[in-house]
């Protein structure tokens, strides 16, 4: 095995969370020391910005060095959404890593060629990996680390989370195993700088799926970038123009929601349109959500009740807010999203009150 040179961000590669009883170099990351707060206290700290991939109006999609999820039912366009960002980054002169546990090179590269990305650009800047065995700490880990160090990709797609977890002997329904997998691959990739985008499935039951992908709720909790849910409105197919709604389920850094439109389902961020002319020519675009000409209804009465409940009881989870506040579940979700966008309530759960409720608008 090659000996890797220790770098400030490389200790996790030398001592990853292993699934087997395998010897690994012992290194220490001193992350229990007090953090230097100078930048924050002096006002020079700036929140992360979504600069990877972009909508048609130039608004970014993903945060560098953060983990994201894109979840949907089958054939709702999550791979096309990811490939749109792949093209954005490659055309900007950057490299992209695509770790595929679900499809094959023909499926992914064939789509990029159909989207008119040149073969030479694909060959030079797309680094496609199709694992058939667990990562471990040996030659596979070395190979992946070499890709990251050599090409410094700005975007890393991890396609097929359920399949990836199964390959590593992990249960996608177990929050413990989800946390282990998150450290094993997505977090390791993000620590080297790229925006990491995990493509996943949602449960078939729309009422029971909530805001996260198939499996344990930790899939959403572990996201430190943004989580997107896709919902197909017009089917994709050869000779068809399909449309999928892109909603924000979570935005930890808080820089994306302001570019969306709040509604009863959360925050409508964009539409994914795929115009397939024939098998060899398709056009994909991520376009901004359309704001209605008339003022959108704001459930200010329920928004006020939520703020009162948090002020009275302290930080509350979404489930506890639903138990304390009377109203339709969809309206309560809309109210929470609006409160987050307007800066009254924190994004993270349990939700905390950031500023006193002052009425927040003219609707009831």
Secondary structure, 3 states (H helix, E strand, C coil): CCCCCCCCCCHHHHCCCCCCCCCCCCCCCCCCCCCCCHHHHCCCCCCCCEEEEECCCCCEEEECCCEEEEEECCCCCHHHHHHHHHHHHHHCCCCEEEEECCCCHHHHHHHHHHCCCCHHHHHHHEEEECCCCCCCCCHHHHHHHHHHHHHCCCEEEEECHHHHHHHCCCCCCCHHHHHHHHHHHHHHHHCCCCEEEEEEECCCCCCCCCCCCCCCCHHHHCCCCEEEEEEEEECCCCCCEEEEEEEEEEECCCCCHHHCEEECCEEEEEEEEEEEEECCEEEEEEEECCCCCCCCCCCHHHHHHHHHHHHHHCCECHHHHHHHCCCCHHHHHHHHHHHHHCCCECCCCCECECCCCCCCCCCC
